[in-house]
Amino acid sequence: MIEAIVKLAEIECSIYKNPRKALARISHAIKIDPNFAEIYIVLAEIYEALGDTESALEASMKGTILSEKMPILSINVIPKIVL
């Protein structure tokens, strides 16, 4: 369910060019699951569309931090090759 709300907010902002409606939708998603990293990535896009680059940066950073805490995303198994 949360994924659908986030996707709808993204569509509202990027396709329908309605960042204010997208902001209302994404705010609802934050109330449901404030630790869902993708929310903040979309929120950053919404703030950028609204011209609020400082809030966009903050949201992006929060999304990045949350995604790093997710077990599946925090596993970096790319070996370093030493020549």
Residue frames as a rotation matrix with the C-alpha (Angstrom) as fourth column:
MET 1
0.563 0.826 0.000 0.00
0.826 -0.563 0.000 0.00
0.000 0.000 -1.000 0.00
ILE 2
0.462 -0.448 -0.765 2.72
0.171 -0.802 0.573 2.48
-0.870 -0.395 -0.294 0.93
GLU 3
-0.604 -0.724 0.333 4.51
0.431 0.054 0.901 1.82
-0.670 0.688 0.279 -2.35
ALA 4
-0.131 0.661 0.739 1.33
0.977 -0.042 0.211 2.70
0.170 0.749 -0.640 -4.28
ILE 5
0.788 0.412 -0.458 0.90
0.529 -0.834 0.159 5.98
-0.316 -0.367 -0.875 -2.41
VAL 6
0.030 -0.883 -0.468 4.52
0.078 -0.464 0.882 6.94
-0.996 -0.063 0.055 -3.09
LYS 7
-0.661 -0.258 0.705 4.21
0.667 0.230 0.709 6.02
-0.345 0.938 0.020 -6.77
LEU 8
0.332 0.863 0.382 1.02
0.933 -0.359 0.000 8.10
0.137 0.356 -0.924 -7.10
ALA 9
0.680 -0.165 -0.714 2.79
0.227 -0.879 0.419 11.08
-0.697 -0.447 -0.561 -5.53
GLU 10
-0.425 -0.905 0.029 5.64
0.224 -0.074 0.972 10.66
-0.877 0.420 0.235 -7.98
ILE 11
-0.426 0.367 0.827 3.19
0.905 0.149 0.400 10.57
0.023 0.918 -0.395 -10.89
GLU 12
0.666 0.698 -0.263 1.33
0.721 -0.693 -0.014 13.62
-0.192 -0.180 -0.965 -9.57
CYS 13
0.399 -0.599 -0.694 4.58
0.012 -0.754 0.657 15.56
-0.917 -0.271 -0.293 -9.52
SER 14
-0.555 -0.832 0.017 6.38
0.002 0.019 1.000 14.39
-0.832 0.555 -0.009 -12.63
ILE 15
-0.707 0.320 0.630 3.63
0.707 0.345 0.618 13.57
-0.020 0.882 -0.470 -15.11
TYR 16
0.286 0.943 0.171 0.72
0.920 -0.320 0.225 15.75
0.267 0.094 -0.959 -13.99
LYS 17
-0.529 -0.629 0.570 3.00
0.453 -0.777 -0.437 18.60
0.718 0.027 0.696 -12.87
ASN 18
0.475 0.726 0.498 1.08
-0.207 -0.457 0.865 19.04
0.855 -0.514 -0.067 -9.62
PRO 19
-0.472 -0.802 -0.366 3.73
0.170 0.324 -0.931 19.09
0.865 -0.501 -0.017 -6.87
ARG 20
-0.585 0.302 0.753 1.36
-0.773 -0.487 -0.406 20.54
0.245 -0.819 0.518 -4.25
LYS 21
0.587 0.808 -0.056 -1.04
-0.774 0.580 0.252 17.62
0.236 -0.105 0.966 -4.59
ALA 22
0.349 -0.566 -0.747 1.95
0.089 0.814 -0.574 15.26
0.933 0.134 0.334 -4.60
LEU 23
-0.668 -0.614 0.420 3.21
-0.302 -0.292 -0.908 16.86
0.680 -0.733 0.009 -1.39
ALA 24
-0.020 0.756 0.654 -0.14
-0.999 -0.042 0.018 16.22
0.042 -0.653 0.756 0.31
ARG 25
0.794 0.326 -0.513 -0.07
-0.391 0.920 -0.021 12.60
0.465 0.217 0.858 -0.83
ILE 26
0.010 -0.881 -0.472 3.53
0.165 0.467 -0.869 12.02
0.986 -0.069 0.150 0.26
SER 27
-0.545 -0.114 0.831 2.81
-0.714 -0.457 -0.531 13.63
0.441 -0.882 0.168 3.64
HIS 28
0.556 0.793 0.249 0.15
-0.828 0.503 0.247 10.97
0.071 -0.343 0.937 4.13
ALA 29
0.639 -0.391 -0.662 2.71
0.037 0.875 -0.482 8.28
0.768 0.284 0.574 3.27
ILE 30
-0.450 -0.846 0.287 5.13
-0.234 -0.198 -0.952 9.67
0.862 -0.496 -0.109 5.87
LYS 31
-0.106 0.504 0.857 2.42
-0.990 -0.133 -0.044 9.34
0.092 -0.853 0.514 8.53
ILE 32
0.858 0.460 -0.227 1.96
-0.462 0.886 0.048 5.69
0.224 0.064 0.973 7.58
ASP 33
0.740 -0.671 -0.056 5.65
0.664 0.714 0.222 4.73
-0.109 -0.201 0.974 7.49
PRO 34
0.919 -0.362 -0.154 8.19
-0.356 -0.932 0.067 7.45
-0.168 -0.007 -0.986 8.31
ASN 35
0.096 -0.938 0.334 11.07
-0.413 0.268 0.870 5.00
-0.905 -0.222 -0.362 7.82
PHE 36
0.545 0.135 0.828 10.32
0.625 0.593 -0.508 4.06
-0.559 0.794 0.239 4.21
ALA 37
-0.324 -0.883 -0.339 13.33
0.419 -0.456 0.785 5.44
-0.848 0.112 0.518 2.35
GLU 38
-0.578 0.079 0.812 11.67
0.812 -0.042 0.582 5.84
0.080 0.996 -0.040 -1.05
ILE 39
0.551 0.806 -0.216 9.24
0.830 -0.557 0.041 8.38
-0.088 -0.202 -0.975 0.41
TYR 40
0.450 -0.424 -0.786 12.07
0.204 -0.808 0.553 10.84
-0.869 -0.409 -0.277 0.96
ILE 41
-0.682 -0.636 0.361 13.54
0.470 -0.003 0.883 10.36
-0.561 0.772 0.301 -2.50
VAL 42
-0.177 0.725 0.666 10.16
0.904 -0.147 0.401 11.27
0.389 0.673 -0.629 -4.02
LEU 43
0.681 0.394 -0.617 9.76
0.656 -0.702 0.276 14.06
-0.324 -0.593 -0.737 -1.47
ALA 44
-0.242 -0.856 -0.456 13.07
0.324 -0.515 0.794 15.49
-0.915 0.044 0.402 -2.68
GLU 45
-0.737 0.030 0.675 11.74
0.675 -0.031 0.738 15.50
0.043 0.999 0.003 -6.25
ILE 46
0.336 0.938 0.086 8.58
0.899 -0.347 0.267 17.26
0.280 -0.012 -0.960 -5.09
TYR 47
0.500 -0.211 -0.840 10.52
0.454 -0.761 0.463 19.94
-0.737 -0.613 -0.285 -3.21
GLU 48
-0.637 -0.767 0.072 12.74
0.418 -0.265 0.869 20.43
-0.647 0.584 0.490 -6.24
ALA 49
-0.414 0.581 0.700 9.64
0.837 -0.060 0.545 20.93
0.359 0.811 -0.461 -8.41
LEU 50
0.680 0.678 -0.277 8.43
0.728 -0.585 0.357 23.51
0.080 -0.444 -0.892 -5.89
GLY 51
0.434 -0.608 0.665 11.77
0.078 -0.710 -0.700 25.31
0.898 0.355 -0.261 -6.08
ASP 52
0.776 -0.151 0.612 12.77
-0.630 -0.222 0.744 24.48
0.024 -0.963 -0.267 -2.49
THR 53
0.379 -0.703 -0.602 16.25
-0.273 0.536 -0.798 23.11
0.884 0.467 0.011 -3.07
GLU 54
-0.511 -0.578 0.636 17.26
-0.768 -0.025 -0.640 23.18
0.386 -0.816 -0.431 0.60
SER 55
0.131 0.650 0.749 14.32
-0.817 0.499 -0.290 20.96
-0.562 -0.574 0.596 1.62
ALA 56
0.839 0.124 -0.530 14.99
-0.473 0.650 -0.595 18.78
0.271 0.750 0.604 -1.43
LEU 57
-0.113 -0.969 -0.220 18.56
-0.495 0.246 -0.833 18.20
0.862 0.015 -0.507 -0.28
GLU 58
-0.499 -0.022 0.866 17.44
-0.859 0.146 -0.491 17.40
-0.115 -0.989 -0.092 3.28
ALA 59
0.553 0.787 0.274 14.83
-0.704 0.617 -0.352 14.91
-0.446 0.002 0.895 2.05
SER 60
0.655 -0.381 -0.652 17.34
-0.428 0.524 -0.736 13.30
0.622 0.762 0.181 -0.29
MET 61
-0.447 -0.868 0.217 19.87
-0.644 0.144 -0.751 12.91
0.621 -0.476 -0.623 2.51
LYS 62
-0.209 0.448 0.869 17.25
-0.860 0.339 -0.381 11.36
-0.465 -0.828 0.315 4.81
GLY 63
0.812 0.537 -0.227 16.22
-0.573 0.661 -0.485 8.91
-0.111 0.523 0.845 2.08
THR 64
0.251 -0.824 -0.508 19.83
-0.452 0.364 -0.815 7.95
0.856 0.434 -0.281 1.52
ILE 65
-0.590 -0.463 0.661 20.43
-0.781 0.123 -0.612 7.39
0.202 -0.878 -0.435 5.24
LEU 66
0.178 0.754 0.632 17.30
-0.785 0.496 -0.370 5.27
-0.593 -0.431 0.680 5.57
SER 67
0.831 0.139 -0.538 18.16
-0.495 0.627 -0.602 3.21
0.254 0.766 0.590 2.50
GLU 68
-0.169 -0.967 -0.190 21.60
-0.583 0.254 -0.772 2.49
0.795 -0.020 -0.607 3.93
LYS 69
-0.503 0.055 0.862 19.93
-0.826 0.263 -0.499 1.08
-0.254 -0.963 -0.086 7.05
MET 70
0.645 0.759 -0.089 17.92
-0.741 0.593 -0.314 -1.38
-0.186 0.268 0.945 4.97
PRO 71
0.204 -0.626 0.753 19.65
-0.238 0.714 0.658 -4.78
-0.950 -0.313 -0.004 5.13
ILE 72
0.525 0.042 0.850 19.20
0.670 0.595 -0.444 -5.63
-0.524 0.803 0.285 1.47
LEU 73
0.899 -0.150 0.413 20.59
0.204 -0.690 -0.695 -2.30
0.389 0.708 -0.589 0.30
SER 74
0.724 -0.630 0.281 23.42
-0.673 -0.557 0.487 -1.99
-0.150 -0.541 -0.827 2.79
ILE 75
0.501 -0.560 0.660 25.21
0.243 0.822 0.514 -5.13
-0.831 -0.097 0.548 1.65
ASN 76
0.647 -0.404 -0.647 28.07
-0.752 -0.481 -0.452 -4.11
-0.128 0.778 -0.615 -0.58
VAL 77
0.552 -0.385 0.740 29.58
0.066 0.904 0.422 -7.26
-0.832 -0.184 0.524 -1.95
ILE 78
0.951 -0.309 0.006 31.54
-0.042 -0.147 -0.988 -5.77
0.306 0.940 -0.153 -4.81
PRO 79
0.586 -0.788 -0.189 35.12
0.672 0.343 0.656 -6.97
-0.452 -0.512 0.730 -4.28
LYS 80
0.703 -0.484 -0.521 38.00
-0.556 -0.831 0.023 -4.61
-0.444 0.273 -0.853 -4.84
ILE 81
0.865 -0.447 0.230 40.39
0.497 0.696 -0.518 -5.85
0.071 0.563 0.824 -7.45
VAL 82
0.597 -0.752 -0.280 44.00
-0.346 -0.557 0.755 -5.14
-0.724 -0.354 -0.593 -6.66
LEU 83
0.952 -0.296 -0.078 46.38
0.016 0.301 -0.954 -5.15
0.306 0.906 0.291 -9.59
